Amino acid sequence: MDRIRVALLKTRRLFIFVAGLCFCLGGCAQLTKPQQICPGKATSAEAIATLQARLDCAHPLYINSVQARLGYLDDKNKRRESNLPMKIWLEPPHNVSMLGQATFGPKGVILMGSNKEEFWLSIRPDINSYWWGKWSEVAGTEQLQISPRVVLEALGLLDLGSPDRWFLSNSGAYDVLSLVDDRGAILRRLHLYTCDYLPRKIEYFDRFGELLVLVQLADYEVLAGEFQIPTRIQISNFTGDELTDYVKLKIKGALQRNFSEKQRDRLFVRPIPRGYDKVHRVTRDGSIREN
C-alpha cells in the first residue's frame, strides 16, 4: 500500500470517527433494556410526524465536554485506541461544527462541519488535508460514511422528509422505520423505543444491503432546556461483516446557546482551505483532487 493510499485510509477513518465522523472493545452501549412495552405508531407518517415535532422543538446547543475514545487498525493491521477531546456546536436542523484535539499541541486538530448546502473536514498536522462537498452532489447511503449528517442524527435531529419511502414495522418495544430505494433495498433503519419515541439505534446500509455504519444511543438526559440528547453515543464502521473503526462518545455537558451572526459565520460557513498539502472535493463518484 503506497503512502497516498495509506493517508487516504487514515483520513477516511478519522472522518468516520468524528462523524462521524464504536463499538464492542472495552464495552458497548447496548440498546436500553425496555422496562415496558408501549403501543407503537400506526403508520410511517405518524411516526415521522412525531420525530418532526421533536426536531421543531430543538434549539442550538454548545456541547462543551465530550470524551471520545477512538479505535482503529493501523497500517500494520494492529488495533489501536486513542483519546480525542472534543467540542460540538449544534444549530438544528442542518448546522454542526466539531473540533477535536488530534495530536498534542495547538495545531493538531480535526475540524468537521456542515450547513444546509455543504460539508467539510480538515485534519492537521499528520494528514495535512482538507475535504469538502455539496450535499446536492453526493450520492445517498455510501456517502454517509463521511457525513456530518450522522452526527446530527445521532443527537436525535432526524430530518426524514416525506414518509412515502419509509416503511414502519414493530419489533417488541421498538418501532422500526426503514428507508428504501427505488429497488426496494433498505438504505437506513431507525429503532425507536415506543414509550418515549427516542432513537436507540440507527443503521446505514450500502446499495448492496451491507451494513456500513451502526449508531447506538443510550442514557438520554435533559442537558439543556427541555431537549433530550443521548449522553452515550457509539458509532462503528463496517466493511463487509468486519468492524474496522469505532468511536465512543460520552457527553458531559451541554448548554443552550443562541449564536450571533459572527459566531454562525465562524462555525457554520465552510472555511476556505489554505495551507493544506491536499484539497479534495467529494462528489457522487468519489473524491476529486483539487490541488
N, C-alpha and C positions, 0 to 999 in steps of 0.2 A: 504494500500500500504506500503510494507516494505521499510526499509531505502535504500537498494540496488536499488530497483526499482525506488524510488524517485531520487536517484543520477543519474541513467541512463537516466531518463526522462529529468532531468535538463541538462545533458551533451548533449543529442540529440538536445535539444532546442538551447543551446549555439552554437553547431556546425552549425545548420541551420542558426542562426543569422550571424555568421561570414562567412559562405559560401554563407556561405554562408549563407556559413556557409548559412515584410512591413505591414503595409498597413492599410489604412482606419480608423485609430484612429488619430485624430488631422490633417487629411488631407491626400490625396493620390496624388501621381504623376501620373495623368491621361495620357493616350496616347495623344501626342501632337495633338491638333486640326489641321487637314491639311488645309493649305492655298490654296492648289490647288491639282488637281489630275493629275498625270503624267502617261505615259504609263508604264506598268509593264514589266517584263521579259516574254519571250515566253515559256521557258522550265525551269525545275528544274536545269538542267545542266548549263544553262546560269546564273541563279540566284546564284548558288553555286560558279561559276567561279568569279562572281563579288565580293562575300564575301571573296573568297580566295585571290583575288588580294589585297583587303584591309588588310587581315592578313599578306600578304607578305611584306607590307609596314610598318607594326607595328614595333615599336622599344622599347627597355627597358625603363621602367618608374619607378621613385620613387614618389609615391603619398604621400606627406608628411603631408597632413592635411585632415583628414576625420572625419566629425562629424557623429556619429552613434547614433540612437535612437532605443532602444530595447523595444519590448513589448512582454509579455508572461503571462501565467497563472501560479500562484504559486501553492504550494501543497494543498492549500485550495480552488483552482479554482477561485482565485481572479485575476483580471487583474492588472499587474504591468508594469511600464515603468522605464527605466534607461538609462543613457548615457554611451557610450563606445568610448572614443577617440581611434583612430586607425591610423595605417600607413600601406601602402601596397607597396611591391616591386614586380615588374612585368617584366618578361622576356619572350616574346612570343616565341613559341606558348604554352608552357606547364608549365613554371615555375612561381610560385606565392608564396609569403610569406606575411602573415598578422600578425600584432602584435597589440593586443588591451589591454587596461588597464581595467581588470575585476573588481578589487576592489582597495581600497586605499592602497598605499604602493608599493614599487618596486617589491614585489613578487606576486602581484595579477594580473597575466597576462593570456591572451589567445593567444596561438601561433598556427597558422594553415599554412600549406604549401603543395606544391606538385611539382613534376617534371614529366618527361615523364613516369616513372615507378611506382612511389609511391605517396601516400598522407598521411598526419598525422595531428594530433590535440593534443594539451596538454592544460590543464586547472589547474591553481593553484590560491589560496590555497584551496578554498571552496570545489572543487571537484578535489582532487589531483590525476588526472588520465591522461592517455595517450592512444590515439587511432591511429592505423595506418593500412595501407593496400596496396596491389598491384593492380594497375588498371586491370591487367590480371586476377585477382582472384575475382573480384566483378561482380555482375550482372549489368543489364542496368539501367533502369529508377529509380527503387526504391532506388538504392544506391546513386542517385544524391542528396538525402536529406542530405547526409553527405559528399558532394563532393566539393572540391575547384574548380572543373570544372565550377560550377555555377558562381563563381566569374569571371573566365576568360571570360565566355560567356557574363556575364553582362557588362563587359568592352569592349565588341564588338569583342573579339578574338574568332571567330567562326570557328573551325576546323571541318567541317562537313563530310569530307571524300567523298566517292563515292556518286554520285547523284542517284544511282539505287533505293535506298529505300526511297527517298524523293519525295514527290508529291507537285506540285505547283498549287495554286489557287489564285483568286483575290477577295478582298473584298473592293470595293471602292478605297480609296487612298493607300491601303496596299496590297502587295503581301504576301501570306501566304504559308510558307514551312512547310510541315508535314512529320515527320519521322514515318514510320510504321514498325511493326514487321512482322514475318512470317505469323501471323494470320490476318494481316491487321489492327490491333489495333494501334491507334496513341500513340506514346511514347513521342514525343516532337513536339512543334509547334512554329514557329517564325513568327512574324508580322513585315514586313519590309516596311517602308514608301517609296513609289515608286519614289519620287522626289530626295531623297538622298541615298536610299537603306541602311539606318541605322536601326537597330532593335529598335522597340519601346516596344515590349512585347515578352516574352518567357514563354511558358507554358510547364511543365513537368507532365506526367501522369504515373500512375502505370499500371500494366498489365491488370487491370480490367477497365481501361478507366477513373478512378477518378483522379481529379486534385490533385497533390502533392505539387508543388511549382509554384508560379507565380512571375515573374520578370517584373517590369515595369521600363522603362528608359525614361529620359527626359532631356532637356536643354543640348544638346551636345555643347561642346566648344572645340576649339583647345587650349589645355593647354600645349602642348609640341610639338615642331616641327610642322608637318602638320597633325598629327594623332588626330582625333576627338574621345573624350570619353564622355559618359554621366556624367554630374555633379550631377544629382539626380538619385539614384537607390533605388528602393523599392523591397524587397523580402519578400514574405509571404509563410507560410507553412500551408497546409490544411490537416485535417483528415476528410474524407468524404466530406461534404459540409461546414464544420466548420473551420473558421480561428482559428489557435491555437497560432502561433508565428509570429512575423514580425520584420523586421529591416528596418530602413530608413537611407540611406547613403547620405551625401552631401559632395561632393569633392570640396575642396577649392583651392588646389594647386597641380600641378604635374610638375616634372622636367624630361627631357630626361637624361638618365643615362646609361653609359656603365659600367657594373660591372666587377671588377677584378676577377681573379680565386679565390682569398681568399674570396672575398665577395660572390661569387657564391657558394662556399663550405659552407659558414656560413648560407646563406639564403635558398638555394635550394637543399641541401642534407639533408635527413631525420636525425634528431638528435637521438642519442642513448638514450633511456629512462632511466634515473637514478633518484632515489629518489621518485618515484611515488608509491602511495598505490596500484593502479591498472593499469595494462597494457593490452590492448585489441587489437587483430588483427581482422580487419574487412574482412570477406570473403563473398562469394556468398550466404551463408546460414545465415549470421548474424555475431555477434561478438564472438570471442573465447578468453577466459580469459587466459593470458599467465603467470600471477603471482597471 
